[in-house]
């Protein structure tokens, strides 16, 4: 009869044959440790996105200050470290319809239609 070993890389113990579906040692925390390993492998992607969103919020806060909205040169904002992919939601708003990207308490819209590329930023409380 074939034996199974614990799937946690730090253990590898042979599992008792009482349950054919068992993947981790009974009575130990191998399943929790294995879950931690899996999450650690996935964190770099999430960390990069979180850092981009936080940086974008910081830049929006610096640019607007106490103002409710503003329009800025896109190249200048990108040089400050703004990441156009650093957002976590979108809405369609206004006439003509614009796609606004949400970053915490700010919305932004990239206007790349003209020769001078602009970014428009609004505080979310006014949307």
Residue pairs with C-beta under 8 A, 6 or more apart in sequence:
1 17
3 14
3 15
3 17
4 14
4 15
4 22
4 23
5 12
5 13
5 14
5 15
6 12
6 13
6 14
6 15
6 23
6 24
6 25
6 30
7 23
7 24
7 30
7 34
8 24
8 25
8 30
8 31
8 33
8 34
8 37
9 34
9 37
10 30
10 33
11 24
11 25
11 28
11 30
11 33
13 25
15 22
15 24
15 25
15 26
16 22
16 26
23 31
24 30
24 31
24 34
49 86
52 83
52 85
52 86
53 86
53 87
53 88
53 103
53 104
55 81
55 82
55 83
55 86
56 82
56 83
56 86
56 87
56 103
56 106
56 108
57 103
57 104
57 105
57 106
59 77
59 80
59 81
59 82
60 103
60 106
60 108
60 121
61 106
62 80
63 70
63 72
63 77
63 121
64 70
64 106
64 121
64 123
68 122
68 123
68 126
69 120
69 121
69 122
69 123
69 126
70 120
70 121
71 111
71 118
71 119
71 120
71 121
72 118
72 119
72 121
73 116
73 117
73 118
73 119
74 110
74 111
74 112
74 117
74 118
74 119
75 117
77 119
78 84
82 119
84 110
86 103
87 101
87 102
87 103
87 108
88 102
88 103
89 101
89 102
90 99
90 100
90 101
90 102
91 99
91 100
91 102
91 107
91 127
92 98
92 99
92 100
93 100
93 107
93 127
98 109
99 109
100 107
100 108
100 109
100 122
100 127
101 107
101 108
101 109
101 110
102 124
104 124
105 123
105 124
105 125
106 121
106 122
106 123
106 124
107 121
107 122
107 123
107 124
107 127
108 119
108 120
108 121
108 122
109 119
109 120
110 117
110 118
110 119
111 117
111 118
111 119
111 120
